[in-house]
Amino acid sequence: MEKDKALININKKSFLNVLLILFSLMVVAFILTYLIPHGVYARTVDGEIIAGSYELLPRDNLSIWQFFYSPIGLLLSPDGLNVIMISLFLFILGGFFTVMDKTKGIVVIIKKLVERYSHNKHLLIRLITLFFMMFGAFFGIFEESVALLPIMIILALSLGYDTLMALGLTVLAAGFGFASAITNPFSVGIASEIAGVNIFSGVLFRLGVFVIMYFLVSTFLVQYAKKLEKNPKISLTYQEDLEKKKDLKTDFSAEVESEKRIFKTYIIIFSVLLIFIILASLLQLLLNLEIPTIVLMSITFLLGGFIAGVIINKSLKTTSLIFLKGVLAVMPAAILIILAGSVKYIMTSGEIMDTILYYFESALGDKPAIIGILGIYLIILVIQFFIGSASAKAVLIMPILVPLVSLIGVSTNIAILAFIFGDGYTNVIFPTNGVLLIALSIASISYQKWFKWTYKLQAITFVLTVVLLIIAYAIGY
């Protein structure tokens, strides 16, 4: 990775692919406004749909000019503020994690774990897995795990394991952590914001999900480590790793003068960040504050990034330039979020959104609620294959899911749970995910070998998430 490159970068090819998909969806939405009858539900003063109140409206088709105006119309609509806040939050996270990368915060934390637990490799595997999964679950770290892949490959080979283990400790763990969202701002955070619920609503069940998934992933990796310890030749990358080991040069015992200061700085900042987010969200829940959680989280990440940068770099100017580099690197994501929101804006302006909800209500309304929940899960899985971005997908899907679950008689929390399940776990199996492809390229591993190594884990995960959704419904989650 180049020294002047921001930690979070939007891959050009992936960006263009998603851009094309979203624009195509806008076109499809526009065409549907000509094909689907126009209609509307009656709503309460709070904007909630009144079931059974759907009625047809006279057709009033959108013009071509209204199609191209839709991104601007979205920003000027009631949904525009959400889109702007989400975009600003993404910019701040891009700056924060770029500062953390350039000040060696992530690498130092990993090194400290290695130095302390290298005598117990299985415990180290579980700790590193926990580290990446917690960062994914709390802060939405996934793409950033790729930055640490090279050092984790060196670590895995040094411990007698293989490159697949390195991918498992970083990309796989981060991906499963991202999907086992606790306060993940990109999935549960944005979805909760759009749904109008506090990010800590239903958090205890999600904590349970995280524990289950952590046990599953860490056990998968430890069992694989035991197999390699018995017979290294079973590795799918055995021959390639022999070549890598010839050039292996690493010394995790070497220390940099400022390493302890860096470690303490980030441990304190992340502890304060987490405490502040929890307290702020609880106060919002208890006192019914009007300040959105995403704003509070943005402020904490913004302050945390600059405080850490100034403490370690001892320069506000240097920290500002690094932060700006991270912001610029994620700016294309705002375009994707706006286009994703424009799909819903076109459908709403064309007065077909409520008609589509009526079709869903008709199809799922007379079915058991659990069938509707699993149907929602499968729909998200299909969309996930084409649109990997959690934030873009949340803006696109959640406005439809929230009223739909109220129509079929289940809670908003279950809709969010189905969303994060469908959005997250497949990030590390679908070949359309740009981050996975980049990671495989860095590791020089074919997708076929990755699929062969992980497909059983993914099959277990799918069955497990279905069971968890059923349990969530059964306990009234």
C-alpha positions in Angstrom: 0.0 0.0 0.0 1.4 3.3 -1.0 2.5 5.6 1.8 0.4 8.6 0.7 -2.7 6.5 0.0 -5.8 7.0 2.1 -6.8 3.9 4.2 -10.4 4.0 2.9 -10.5 4.2 -0.9 -13.4 3.7 -3.3 -12.2 1.2 -5.9 -12.8 2.9 -9.3 -14.1 -0.3 -11.0 -16.4 -1.1 -8.1 -17.6 2.5 -8.0 -18.4 2.5 -11.7 -20.2 -0.9 -11.5 -22.4 0.3 -8.6 -23.0 3.6 -10.3 -24.2 1.8 -13.4 -26.4 -0.5 -11.4 -28.0 2.4 -9.4 -28.5 4.4 -12.5 -30.1 1.4 -14.1 -32.4 1.0 -11.1 -33.4 4.7 -11.5 -34.3 4.0 -15.1 -36.3 0.9 -14.0 -38.0 2.9 -11.3 -38.9 5.6 -13.9 -40.3 3.0 -16.3 -42.3 1.4 -13.5 -44.0 4.7 -12.9 -45.6 4.2 -16.4 -46.5 0.5 -15.8 -47.7 0.4 -12.2 -51.0 1.9 -11.2 -50.6 5.1 -9.0 -52.0 4.8 -5.5 -51.6 5.9 -1.9 -52.2 4.8 1.6 -53.7 7.0 4.3 -51.2 7.8 7.0 -51.3 8.9 10.6 -50.0 12.3 11.8 -46.7 10.5 12.5 -46.5 9.3 8.9 -47.3 5.6 9.6 -49.3 3.7 7.0 -52.9 2.8 8.0 -53.4 -0.8 6.9 -56.3 -1.4 4.5 -56.5 2.3 3.5 -54.9 1.9 0.0 -56.7 3.6 -2.9 -56.0 4.2 -6.6 -55.1 7.7 -7.9 -55.5 9.2 -11.4 -52.3 8.5 -13.5 -49.9 11.5 -13.7 -46.7 10.3 -15.3 -43.3 11.8 -14.6 -41.4 13.6 -17.4 -37.8 13.0 -18.5 -36.8 16.3 -16.9 -38.2 15.1 -13.5 -36.1 11.9 -13.9 -32.8 13.9 -14.2 -33.9 16.3 -11.5 -34.5 13.5 -9.0 -31.1 13.6 -7.3 -31.6 17.4 -6.6 -35.2 16.7 -5.7 -34.1 14.1 -3.2 -31.8 16.6 -1.4 -34.6 19.1 -1.3 -37.1 16.6 0.0 -37.7 15.5 3.6 -35.3 12.6 3.0 -32.6 15.0 1.9 -31.4 15.8 5.5 -30.9 12.1 6.2 -28.9 11.7 3.0 -26.7 14.7 3.8 -26.1 13.5 7.4 -25.2 10.0 6.2 -22.8 11.5 3.6 -21.1 13.7 6.2 -20.8 10.8 8.5 -19.1 8.7 5.8 -16.6 11.6 5.2 -15.8 11.9 8.9 -15.2 8.1 9.2 -13.0 8.2 6.1 -10.9 10.9 7.7 -10.8 9.3 11.1 -9.6 5.9 9.9 -7.0 7.4 7.5 -5.6 9.3 10.5 -5.5 6.1 12.5 -3.7 4.3 9.7 -1.1 7.0 9.1 -0.3 7.3 12.8 0.2 3.5 12.9 -2.7 3.1 15.4 -4.2 -0.1 13.9 -0.8 -1.8 13.3 0.4 -1.0 16.8 -2.7 -2.5 18.5 -2.3 -5.7 16.5 1.4 -5.8 17.3 0.7 -5.5 21.0 -1.6 -8.5 20.8 1.0 -10.5 19.0 3.7 -9.6 21.5 1.6 -10.6 24.5 -0.1 -13.8 23.2 2.4 -15.3 20.7 3.0 -18.2 23.2 -0.6 -19.3 22.9 -1.4 -19.3 19.2 -5.0 -20.5 19.5 -5.8 -17.8 22.0 -4.2 -15.3 19.7 -6.4 -16.4 16.9 -9.5 -15.9 19.0 -8.3 -12.5 20.2 -7.5 -11.2 16.7 -10.8 -12.5 15.5 -12.5 -10.7 18.4 -10.6 -7.5 17.6 -11.7 -7.4 13.9 -15.2 -8.6 14.7 -15.7 -5.9 17.4 -14.4 -3.2 15.1 -16.8 -4.4 12.4 -19.8 -4.7 14.8 -19.3 -1.4 16.6 -17.7 0.9 14.0 -18.5 -0.8 10.6 -14.9 -1.7 9.8 -14.7 -4.0 6.7 -12.8 -2.4 3.8 -10.1 -1.2 6.3 -9.2 -4.8 7.1 -7.6 -5.1 3.7 -5.0 -2.6 4.8 -3.7 -5.0 7.5 -3.8 -8.1 5.2 -0.1 -8.0 4.3 1.1 -7.9 7.9 -1.4 -10.6 8.8 -0.1 -12.8 6.0 3.4 -12.4 7.5 2.1 -13.2 10.9 0.1 -16.3 9.8 3.1 -17.7 7.9 5.4 -17.0 10.8 3.1 -19.0 13.1 3.2 -21.9 10.7 -0.2 -21.3 9.2 -1.2 -20.2 5.6 -2.5 -17.3 3.6 -6.1 -18.4 4.0 -5.7 -18.1 7.8 -4.5 -14.5 7.3 -7.7 -13.8 5.2 -9.8 -15.4 7.9 -8.3 -13.3 10.6 -8.9 -10.1 8.7 -11.4 -10.0 5.9 -13.6 -12.9 7.1 -13.6 -11.8 10.8 -14.2 -8.1 9.8 -17.0 -9.2 7.4 -18.8 -11.3 10.0 -18.3 -8.6 12.6 -19.8 -6.0 10.2 -22.8 -8.3 9.7 -23.2 -9.0 13.5 -23.9 -5.3 13.9 -24.1 -3.8 17.4 -23.7 -0.1 16.6 -22.3 -0.5 13.1 -23.0 3.0 11.7 -23.1 1.8 8.1 -25.8 -0.8 8.5 -27.7 -0.8 11.8 -26.9 2.9 12.4 -28.2 4.2 9.0 -31.1 1.7 9.0 -32.2 2.8 12.4 -31.9 6.4 11.5 -34.1 5.9 8.4 -36.5 3.7 10.4 -36.8 6.4 13.1 -35.6 4.2 16.0 -32.7 4.5 18.4 -29.6 2.6 17.4 -29.7 0.8 20.8 -33.3 -0.4 20.2 -33.0 -4.2 20.3 -29.3 -4.1 21.0 -29.4 -7.0 23.6 -30.5 -9.5 20.9 -27.9 -8.2 18.5 -25.2 -8.7 21.3 -26.4 -12.3 21.5 -26.1 -12.6 17.8 -22.5 -11.2 17.9 -21.5 -13.8 20.6 -22.9 -16.7 18.6 -21.2 -15.5 15.4 -17.9 -14.8 17.2 -17.9 -18.4 18.6 -18.7 -19.8 15.1 -16.0 -17.9 13.3 -13.2 -18.2 15.9 -13.9 -21.9 16.3 -13.8 -22.3 12.5 -10.4 -20.7 12.4 -9.0 -22.5 15.5 -10.1 -25.9 14.1 -8.5 -25.0 10.8 -5.3 -24.1 12.7 -5.3 -27.5 14.4 -5.6 -29.2 11.1 -2.6 -27.2 9.7 -0.6 -28.1 12.7 -1.1 -31.8 12.1 -0.5 -31.6 8.3 0.4 -28.3 6.7 0.1 -29.9 3.2 -3.7 -29.9 3.5 -3.6 -26.1 2.8 -5.1 -25.1 -0.5 -2.3 -22.5 -0.7 0.5 -24.8 0.4 2.7 -24.5 -2.7 2.2 -20.7 -3.0 3.0 -20.2 0.7 6.3 -22.1 0.3 7.4 -19.4 -2.1 6.2 -16.6 0.2 8.1 -18.0 3.1 11.4 -17.8 1.2 11.1 -14.0 1.3 9.6 -13.9 4.8 11.2 -11.2 7.0 9.5 -9.9 10.1 10.3 -9.0 13.6 7.2 -8.3 15.8 9.5 -7.8 18.8 11.0 -4.6 17.3 9.6 -1.4 18.9 9.3 2.1 17.7 10.0 4.8 20.3 6.4 6.2 20.2 4.7 2.8 20.0 3.5 2.8 23.7 2.1 6.4 23.3 0.3 5.4 20.1 -1.2 2.3 21.7 -2.4 4.2 24.9 -3.8 7.1 22.8 -6.1 4.9 20.7 -7.1 2.7 23.5 -8.2 5.7 25.5 -9.9 7.4 22.5 -11.8 4.3 21.5 -12.9 3.7 25.1 -14.1 7.3 25.4 -15.8 7.1 22.0 -17.7 3.9 22.9 -18.7 5.3 26.3 -19.8 8.6 24.8 -21.9 6.9 22.1 -23.6 4.6 24.6 -24.3 7.4 27.1 -25.5 9.8 24.3 -27.8 7.2 22.8 -29.2 6.2 26.2 -29.9 9.9 27.0 -31.5 10.3 23.6 -33.7 7.3 24.4 -34.6 8.3 27.9 -35.0 12.1 27.3 -36.4 11.9 23.8 -33.7 14.2 22.4 -34.2 15.5 18.9 -30.4 15.2 18.0 -30.0 12.1 15.7 -27.6 9.4 16.9 -25.7 9.7 13.7 -24.9 13.4 14.5 -23.6 12.4 17.9 -21.4 9.7 16.5 -20.1 12.0 13.8 -19.0 14.5 16.5 -17.2 11.8 18.5 -15.3 10.4 15.5 -14.4 13.9 14.3 -13.0 15.0 17.7 -11.4 11.6 18.2 -9.6 11.7 14.9 -8.1 15.1 15.4 -7.2 14.5 19.1 -5.3 11.3 18.2 -3.6 12.9 15.2 -2.4 15.9 17.1 -1.2 13.9 20.1 0.8 11.5 17.9 1.8 13.8 15.0 2.2 16.9 17.2 0.8 18.9 14.3 -2.7 20.1 13.6 -1.7 20.9 10.0 -0.4 17.4 9.3 -3.4 15.8 11.0 -5.8 18.1 9.0 -4.1 17.1 5.7 -4.3 13.4 6.5 -7.9 13.8 7.6 -8.8 15.6 4.4 -7.1 12.9 2.3 -9.4 10.4 4.0 -12.5 12.6 3.3 -11.6 13.0 -0.3 -11.1 9.2 -0.7 -14.7 8.4 0.3 -16.5 11.3 -1.4 -17.6 9.1 -4.4 -19.7 7.1 -1.8 -21.9 10.2 -1.4 -22.8 10.0 -5.1 -23.9 6.4 -4.7 -26.0 7.2 -1.6 -27.7 10.1 -3.5 -28.4 7.8 -6.5 -29.7 5.1 -4.3 -32.0 7.6 -2.6 -33.1 8.9 -6.0 -34.6 5.5 -6.8 -37.0 5.8 -3.9 -37.6 9.5 -4.7 -38.7 8.6 -8.3 -41.0 5.9 -7.1 -42.5 8.2 -4.5 -42.9 11.1 -6.9 -44.4 8.8 -9.4 -46.9 7.6 -6.8 -46.1 3.9 -7.2 -44.3 3.3 -3.9 -47.5 2.7 -2.0 -48.8 0.5 -4.8 -45.7 -1.7 -4.5 -46.3 -1.8 -0.7 -49.9 -2.8 -1.4 -48.7 -5.7 -3.7 -46.3 -6.8 -0.9 -49.1 -6.5 1.6 -51.4 -8.5 -0.6 -48.8 -11.2 -1.1 -47.6 -11.4 2.5 -50.5 -10.2 4.4 -52.4 -13.5 4.5 -49.2 -15.5 5.1 -47.8 -16.2 8.5 -45.6 -13.2 9.6 -42.5 -15.4 9.8 -42.9 -16.2 6.1 -42.9 -12.5 5.4 -39.8 -12.0 7.5 -37.9 -14.7 5.7 -39.2 -13.4 2.4 -37.7 -10.0 3.2 -34.4 -11.7 4.1 -34.2 -13.4 0.8 -35.1 -10.2 -1.1 -32.2 -8.4 0.6 -29.8 -11.3 -0.2 -30.7 -11.0 -3.9 -30.2 -7.2 -3.9 -26.9 -7.6 -2.0 -25.5 -9.6 -4.9 -25.7 -6.4 -7.1 -25.3 -3.6 -4.5 -22.7 -4.3 -1.8 -22.8 -0.9 -0.1 -24.6 -1.2 3.2 -25.3 2.6 3.4 -26.6 2.8 -0.2 -28.7 -0.3 0.3 -30.2 1.0 3.5 -31.3 4.3 1.9 -32.8 2.2 -1.0 -34.5 -0.6 1.0 -35.4 0.6 4.5 -38.0 3.1 3.5 -39.9 0.2 1.9 -39.2 -2.3 4.7 -40.3 -0.1 7.6 -44.0 0.3 6.4 -44.0 -3.3 5.1 -43.2 -4.9 8.4 -45.9 -2.8 10.1 -48.4 -4.1 7.5 -47.5 -7.8 8.1 -47.5 -7.3 11.8 -43.9 -7.5 12.9 -41.5 -5.0 14.5 -39.1 -2.6 12.9 -36.3 -4.2 14.9 -36.9 -7.5 13.0 -36.8 -5.5 9.7 -33.4 -4.1 10.7 -32.2 -7.5 11.8 -33.2 -9.1 8.4 -31.4 -6.2 6.7 -28.1 -6.5 8.5 -28.2 -10.3 8.1 -28.9 -10.0 4.3 -26.4 -7.2 3.9 -23.4 -8.4 5.8 -22.4 -12.1 5.8 -22.4 -12.4 2.0 -19.8 -9.6 1.7 -17.2 -12.4 2.1 -18.7 -14.9 -0.4 -20.4 -13.0 -3.2 -17.9 -12.6 -6.1 -19.4 -9.2 -6.9 -18.0 -7.7 -3.7 -15.1 -5.4 -4.6 -13.4 -5.6 -1.2 -13.3 -9.4 -1.3 -11.8 -9.4 -4.8 -9.2 -6.8 -3.8 -8.3 -8.9 -0.7 -8.0 -12.1 -2.8 -5.8 -10.2 -5.3 -3.4 -9.0 -2.5 -3.2 -12.5 -1.1 -2.8 -14.0 -4.6 -5.6 -16.5 -4.0 -8.3 -17.5 -6.5 -11.9 -17.0 -5.8 -12.4 -20.8 -6.3 -10.1 -21.6 -3.5 -11.7 -19.1 -1.2 -15.2 -20.4 -2.0 -14.0 -24.0 -1.3 -12.6 -22.9 2.0 -15.6 -20.9 3.2 -18.7 -22.3 1.6 -19.5 -24.7 4.5 -19.2 -21.8 7.0 -21.5 -19.7 4.8 -24.1 -22.5 4.6 -24.1 -22.9 8.4 -24.4 -19.1 8.7 -27.4 -18.9 6.4 -29.2 -21.7 8.4 -28.3 -20.0 11.7 -29.5 -16.5 10.6 -32.8 -18.0 9.5 -33.1 -19.7 12.9 -32.2 -16.4 14.7 -34.9 -14.5 12.7 -37.5 -17.2 13.7 -36.4 -16.9 17.4 -36.5 -13.1 17.2 -40.1 -13.3 16.0 -41.0 -15.9 18.5 -39.8 -13.9 21.5 -41.5 -10.7 20.2 -38.2 -8.9 19.3 
